[in-house]
Amino acid sequence: MGHHHHHHSHMNSCILQATVVEAPQLRYAQDNQTPVAEMVVQFPGLSSKDAPARLKVVGWGAVAQELQDRCRLNDEVVLEGRLRINSLLKPDGNREKQTELTVTRVHH
């Protein structure tokens, strides 16, 4: 029984426990060989007064396959990955920040 220690040097690496609110959709990247899974998870707000936060989750390759195989609607999942903040330009000219988690590992 060996113990493996992984040291990650990613500054913005995070581990998140959340509930799946939109089941993973699997599609293929432009090269048609890399699977990409997208889903939406929800986690409690920072304080009890806060509304739950929703987060778009993206996984590539083997991780995409794992998300598709193992994450079901309303499952509690623990995801490890990197947070990205995308700034979207909305039709009305306002910018909307959308947070997205690129998953590197799924913990069960």
Residue pairs with C-beta under 8 A, 6 or more apart in sequence:
10 82
12 82
12 83
13 80
13 81
13 82
13 104
14 80
14 81
14 82
14 83
14 101
15 78
15 79
15 80
15 107
16 41
16 43
16 55
16 78
16 79
16 80
16 81
16 101
17 43
17 76
17 77
17 78
17 79
18 41
18 42
18 43
18 55
18 76
18 77
18 79
19 41
19 42
19 43
19 74
19 75
19 76
19 77
20 39
20 40
20 41
20 71
20 72
20 73
20 74
20 75
20 77
21 40
21 41
21 42
21 54
21 73
21 74
22 39
22 40
22 73
23 39
23 71
23 72
23 73
24 37
24 38
24 39
24 59
24 64
24 67
24 68
24 71
25 37
25 38
25 39
26 35
26 36
26 37
26 64
26 65
26 68
27 35
27 36
27 37
27 38
28 34
28 35
28 36
29 35
29 36
29 60
34 60
34 61
34 64
35 60
35 61
35 64
35 65
35 68
36 58
36 59
36 60
36 64
37 58
37 59
37 63
37 64
37 65
37 67
37 68
38 56
38 57
38 58
39 56
39 57
39 67
39 71
40 54
40 55
40 56
40 57
41 54
41 55
41 57
41 77
41 79
41 101
42 52
42 53
42 54
42 55
43 52
43 53
43 55
44 50
44 52
44 53
45 51
45 52
45 53
55 99
55 100
55 101
56 98
56 99
56 100
56 101
57 67
57 79
57 81
57 100
57 101
57 103
58 100
58 101
58 102
58 103
59 66
59 67
59 102
59 103
59 106
60 102
63 103
63 104
63 105
63 106
66 106
67 103
67 106
70 106
70 108
71 77
71 106
77 106
77 107
77 108
78 106
78 107
78 108
79 101
79 103
79 105
79 106
79 107
80 103
80 104
80 105
80 106
80 107
81 101
81 102
81 103
81 104
81 105
82 101
82 102
82 104
83 99
83 100
83 101
84 99
84 100
84 101
84 102
85 97
85 98
85 99
85 100
86 97
86 98
86 99
86 100
87 95
87 96
87 97
87 98
88 95
88 96
88 97
88 98
89 95
90 96
